[in-house]
Amino acid sequence: MHNFSELIDRCTIFTLGTLKEVEEKTIDALQTSGATSLVKTLQMIRLQKTILAVGIFSLFEAILQDRLNCNNGFAEAKNILKQKGDSALLSRFTDLELAINALKHGRGRSYNALVVKDVGNLNSNVKQPDEHFFNEGDVSEITTLIDVDDKFIYSCVEIINEVSEVIKTIRPEVIL
């Protein structure tokens, strides 16, 4: 079996490429029609991107737990990053974990932690407590606390790949 990071690279490129094709056709169709089904298609694309980001990161956690033989894959990965002394990657990984948790669970500890943090490493916008929209008037927008776009998804994949590489240097017997 190929390693997880290679598979998510391929999966991400395929999924985002396919969604882009559908989005372009839909936007083109919206030039001559304001049909609700076209607007719902744009919203479906945004939802699918959110599902992709959450899914990739959640699967990574499961793989970490399995391959690192532990109960909390992210905690163990963070310990390895600390052991390596890679505080920048640790910070990016932690911010991404908070963002994914906010997408999965809504307002709560992770969301609150993101709101008070400077999350410039996140590659996405975090909806502030008093905001209702990321871009008012954007008919494709869905209700999420994190604005998930292609850049955010690619940053998820990049961070997973970087964390995997660090784990391999510290624990070479682990195949991710």
Secondary structure, DSSP 8 states (H G I E B T S, - for coil): ---HHHHHHHHHHHHHHHHHHHHHHHHHHHTT---HHHHHHHHHHHHHHHHHHHHHHHHHHHHHHHHTTSS-HHHHHHHHHHHHT-HHHHHHHHHHHHHHHHHHH-SSHHHHHHHHS--GGGSS-B--TT-S-SSTT-TT--S-SB---HHHHHHHHHHHHHHHHHHHHH-TT---
